[in-house]
Amino acid sequence: MDMKKNILLGFITLFLTLIAIEGMLRSIGMEPAHAYEQKHVFKISPDSLIVVDKKLGWHLGTGTFSAYINNDLLFTCFINNRSNRVTQLNLQDTDVANQALLPKIFILGCSFTFGFSVPDSAAYPFLLQNTLPRYAVQNLGVPGYGLIQMYLSLKSEVEKGNKPNIVVVNYAKFHDERGALGLNWLRAFDYGQLQHEQKRHLQIDYPFGYLVNEDSLTIAYCKQIDWAKDFPLRNTFALVDLINTAYDNWKDERNEKIFVSISLHCACKISNYCRQNNIKLLFYGLDKEAKPLLDSLSKKGNHTLLSTVEIWKEELNCSPLDPGHPNAKAHQIYAHEVLAFMQKNKLLE
């Protein structure tokens, strides 16, 4: 009987301790997983912006889309029949035909390049097009993309006969985990704007890279059903979310060197592909943490440029609705820096 009482007392003590810890965490502002997203509901209308793609994982659907947070309009965008965000408004048929004859500049990237949370005319590829009328600037930025998908996207366009004269690859440090299946990224993606808020579950084959040896990068695909799952009750208890987050961070930190190596190998793939196809190339770093990779690429003879934009500054992001993305002022700086670099280094014809 004493043993049973001790076991029962132990369970009660453990239960009360967990409740006390949970209460303490809530009192200092910590919440279960995704509590913020549940209070700030993101929606895109119509819900066909993201389309499953066998090669790229996903691409953009065509048409006009509006994004909302809690029914407040965040931005509106128009995606053309090439599945790219437009860089010119109100193009007539003759304008489209004339653009096809112009030398092309591809701007590859993620939601920063796409221009998430800013109007079409404020995104930096659009601004570049305004200053370069003798070129056809194409915005190949897609929310959620990393370097692997940028490489696959470039290769796909060239194979379709849409070959650029100049490519600008927009790289940020957070792209590392995207190309190597980092746990934090997979969990954010699985719950995030690309699927959950559209009230449907897209079954995506996600392209990622892994190293067969130190000199060989292989691109493979991971089915979404095989992705890491949250710990049970993570969406209910702040304590479980804290433990789950700590575990994810520990795993990702252990793999940090692999993440970086995969990014460098993929960037070199892009560089080699551009050289083989006589395409001028610029790697543009979007955050200070991008500098080590840019330095490595510069030593290999690539054009590199590090942006001065510090996205954490409120005057350069889309606060308060979307502090995680650059605002119109930041996009102006991006366009100015890239244009000045291309002119100085004679990338423009």
N, C-alpha and C positions, 0 to 999 in steps of 0.2 A: 504493500500500500504506500509506504514511504517513497518508493521509487516512482510510482505512478503520480503521486502528489508533486514530487520534484520535477518530473517531466512536464506536468500540467503547469506548474509554476513557471518553468522555463519558457514554455510557449507563451504564456500570458505576459511575462516580462519582455520577451522578444517582440510580441505584438505591440505592447504599449510603447516600447522603445522606437519601433518603426513609425508608429503614429506620431510620436513626439518629434522625431527627425523630419517627418513629412510636414508637420505644422511649422517647424522652425524654417524649413526651406520656403514654404509658402509665405511666411512672414517677411522674408527678405526679398521677395519678388520672384522667386523661381516658380516655374509652372511645368505641368506635364508637356510632353513633346507636342509640337504643332498647335499649342494653345494660341500663339500669336496669329498663325494662319487662319485658325478657326474664327478669330475675332475680326480679321481683316480678309474677308472673302474676295479672292481674285477671280475674275471671270472674263473670258473673251467671247465676243459675239460677232458672227456666228462661231460655233465651236469647231470649225474645220481648219484653223490656222496650222495645226500640226498634223502632218500626214506621214504615215509609216512608209519607210523607204528601205528596201532590202540592202542597198549598198551603204547608205549613210546613217541608218537608224531611223531618221526622220528628216523631212524637209518641210518647207512652208507651202501651205495651200494658197491658191490664187483668190483674189477678190479684195474687198474692203472689210477691215476688222476694227472693232472698237474694244478697248480694254477698260475694265472697271475694277475699282476696289470699293466694296460696300456700296455699290451702285453709283459711286462718284466716278465720272469719266477720267481715265488716266491719260489715254492717248488714242488716236485713230491712225491706222496705217493702211497703205494700199500695196498689195503684192501682185506683181505683174505675171505674165504668162511664162516667164522663166523661173518662177518661184523665188524671185528676189524682191526685196523692198525697193520701191521706185527711187530713182535719183533725179527725176524730172517729172513735173506735173503737166497734165493735159497734152500729152504727146499725140500728134496727128500721125496718120499712116505714113505720110511723106517724111516726117521727122524720124520715125522708127527705121525707115528704109535708109535714110542718110546716116543714122547712128551706126548701122550695121557695117558701114564702110570706114568708120573711124577707128584709129588704134584704141585698144581697150585697156582699162585699168581695173583689175579685180581687187576689191577690199574684202579680205577673208577675216572672219572672227566670230565672236559669240554675240550675246545680247547687247554688249557695249557697242559693237560695230553696227549691229542691226538698228540701234537707236531706241532701245526699250524705254518707254515713258516720255519720249519726246515726239513731236510731230514729224511727218516725212521730211519736211523742208528744214528741220533742225539737225537731222542726223549728219554726221561728218562726211559720209560718202556723197550725200546730196550737196553739201557745201563745196566739196571738191569739184563736183560736176559743174557747179555754177562758175567756178574760177578757171575751169579747163574745158571750154566749149569745143576745142579741137580733138577731145578725147571722149570716149564713151565709158563713163565710170559705172561699174556694176557693184552693188552692195550684196556681197555673198555672206553677210553676217547672219547667223541663225542662233536664236536663243538655245543655250545648252551645249553648243559645240565646243570641242577642244581641238588640239593640233591634229589628232588622228583624222577627225572629220574634215578639217580644213584641207588636209592633204588629199583625202578621198574626193572631196568636192571639186578641188582644182583639177585633179586627174579626170574626173567624170566630165567636166565641162570641156576640157581639151579633146577628149575622145569623141565628144559630140560635135566637134568642129568649132567650138566657141573658145578660141585660143587668145589669151591676153598678151599684150606687149609688156605690161608691168603688173606685178602682184605685190600687194602689201599684206603681210601676215600680222595681224594684231594679236599679240601674246600677253597673257597675264599669268602670274604665278599660280592662281587657282586652277588654271587649265591642266596642271600636272596631274591632279587626282582624277580628272575627267578621262584622260587617256589611259589610265592604269587601273580603273575600277576601284578608286578609293572609297572606303565605306561611308564616310561623311557625305561624299557627293552622291553615291548611289541612293542613300536613304532620302536625301533632299530631293533628288530627281524623281524618285518613285512617288513621293507625296506631292511634288511641286506643281508648278503652273502648267507644265506640259501635259499633265494627265488628270490629276485629281480634281482640279477646279473645273474641268470640262465635264465632270460627272460621268466619265467613262474611263476605262482602263485599256490603254493602247498596249498591245503586246509587241514590244520593240526588241529586235535583235541588235544589241548595242555593240558598236565596233570599239575595240580596245587594242592596245599593244602589249606585247611581252617580249622579253629578251631571251632568245635561244642561247646566245652566248654574248660576250661583251661587244661584239661587232655586228650582230644580226638582230634586227627588229622584225617581228612577225605580227601581222594584224589579223585578229580573229574576232569572233562574234559571241556574245553572251546573251542567252535568252533571258528575258526579264523574270521569268518564273524561277530562275536559278539565283537571283540576287539575294544578298543577305537580308534577313528578316529582323524586324525590331524585337527587342526583348518583350516578353508578355507584360501587359499592363503599362507599357511605356506612355501610352496616351492618357493614362488615368492618374499616375503618381509622378510627382516631381522627382522623388528619390530614384525611381526606376530609370527615368530619363537621364538623371545625373550619372548613374552607373553606366547606362548604355552609351552615353556621349563620351565618358571617360574611356570606355573600352574601344570605341571607334577611333578616338584620338590616339590612343596607344598603338593600335594596329597600324594606322596611317603613318604615325611618326616612325615606326619601325621600318616601314617601306618607303620612307621619304627619298632615300638615295635611288631606289629603283624608279620611283615616279619621275624624278629629275632626269635620270638616264634615258627613260623612255621618251620624254619630251625632247631631249637633245637629239636622239636618234631620229625621231619623227621630223624635227626641224631640218636635219641634214637630208632626209628623204625629200623634203620639199625643195631644198636648195639644189640637190642633184637633179631632180626632175626639171626644175626651171632651167638649169644649165643645159641639160640635154635638149630642151625645146626652145632654147634661145629666148628665154623670158627673163626680163630684169626683175630683181627681187629686193624687197626691203622688209626686214623684221622690225616691227614697231612694238616696244614694250609699254604696256598700259599701266604698270605700277612699278614702284621702286624695287620690289622683290624680283622683277623680271631681269634685273641687271646681270646676275651671274650667267644666265643662259645666253643673253645677248653678247656678253664678253666672250663666251666660248665660240659663238657663231662668228663674231667679228674676227677672231684669231684664225678662223677657217676661210677668211676672205669674203664674208657676207656683209652687205650693207645693214647696219643696225642703228636704231634710234630709240632713246628712252624718253618717254613723255614726262613733262613736268606736272601733269595733272595729278592731284592728290584727292582721290575720290571720297575720302573720309571727311573732307571739308564740306560743311553744309552749303557753302556758296557754289560748290561744284557738283552737288548731287541733287536728286529729285525729291528732297525732303519737303514735306513730312510723309507723303504717301509712299515714296519709293526711294529711301536713302541709299539703296544698294546700286543705283545706276547713275551714270553721268547725266547732267542736265545740258541745256542748250549752250550754256557758256563753256562747259567742258568740251563739247563737240566742236565749238569754234576754235578752241585751242588745238584739239586734235588735227583739224583740217589745216590750220595755219602751220603747225609743226611739220606735218607730212609734206605739204606743198613746198615749204621752204627747203626741206631736205632734198626733195626730188629735183628742185631747181639748182641747188648748190652742187649736187653730185651728178648733174647732167643725166638724170634718168629719163627726163622728158625729151622727146624728139624735136 
